[in-house]
Amino acid sequence: GSGFGLNFNYRKNGESDVLLLDIGNSSNYIWTNNFDPNAVIPPQSSSTSDSTQSDNNSNNKNNTGIIVGVVVGVLGIIIITSLSIFFFI
């Protein structure tokens, strides 16, 4: 008789399930399925390390403000929830 069959072979032989976007060349991104974890990373010059240090300091200040805001916000939500439960239940 006639049967119902499903075919889940969506890919051709030799195709990979994983594609990586190679951004090594900022003017030409390419899709690849090869990954070399031992690729050579070019060293940074010392002039950029000074600006990087000042950027890191400003990021740390921004992160501290964000952390304080999150802690205060969470405590506020806990207090409001606790008071709501106390008065309405």
C-alpha positions in Angstrom: 0.0 0.0 0.0 0.9 3.6 0.0 2.7 4.7 3.1 3.5 8.1 4.5 7.2 8.7 4.8 9.3 11.6 6.2 12.7 12.5 5.1 14.8 14.6 7.5 18.0 14.7 5.5 18.1 18.4 5.1 21.8 18.8 4.4 24.0 17.6 1.7 27.0 15.4 2.3 30.0 17.3 3.6 28.0 20.2 4.9 28.6 21.3 8.5 25.8 22.2 11.0 27.9 25.1 12.4 28.9 28.2 10.5 31.3 30.7 12.0 31.6 34.4 11.0 35.2 35.2 10.5 35.7 38.9 11.4 39.5 38.8 11.2 39.4 41.3 8.3 37.1 44.2 9.3 36.5 45.1 5.7 35.6 41.6 4.6 33.6 39.2 6.8 33.3 35.7 5.6 31.4 32.6 6.7 33.5 29.6 7.5 33.3 26.2 9.3 37.0 26.1 10.3 38.2 27.3 13.7 41.8 27.6 14.8 42.0 28.3 18.5 45.8 28.8 18.2 45.5 31.6 15.8 48.1 34.4 16.3 46.7 37.6 17.8 48.7 40.7 16.9 50.2 42.5 19.9 48.7 45.9 20.9 50.9 49.0 20.9 51.7 50.7 24.2 50.0 53.9 23.2 46.7 52.2 23.1 47.3 50.6 26.5 47.2 54.0 28.2 43.8 54.9 26.6 42.6 51.4 27.4 43.5 51.9 31.0 41.5 55.1 31.2 38.6 53.4 29.4 38.7 50.6 32.0 38.7 53.1 34.9 35.6 54.8 33.5 33.9 51.5 32.8 34.6 50.4 36.4 32.9 53.6 37.6 29.9 53.0 35.3 29.7 49.4 36.5 29.7 50.5 40.1 26.8 52.8 39.5 24.9 50.0 37.7 25.5 47.6 40.6 24.3 50.1 43.2 21.2 50.9 41.1 20.4 47.2 40.7 20.8 46.5 44.4 18.6 49.5 45.4 16.0 48.5 42.8 15.9 44.9 44.0 15.6 46.0 47.6 12.8 48.3 46.7 10.9 45.6 44.9 11.4 43.2 47.9 10.1 45.9 50.3 7.1 46.8 48.1 6.2 43.1 47.6 6.6 42.4 51.4 4.3 45.3 52.3 1.8 44.3 49.7 1.6 40.8 51.0 1.4 42.0 54.6 -1.5 44.5 54.0 -3.5 42.6 51.4 -3.2 39.0 52.5 
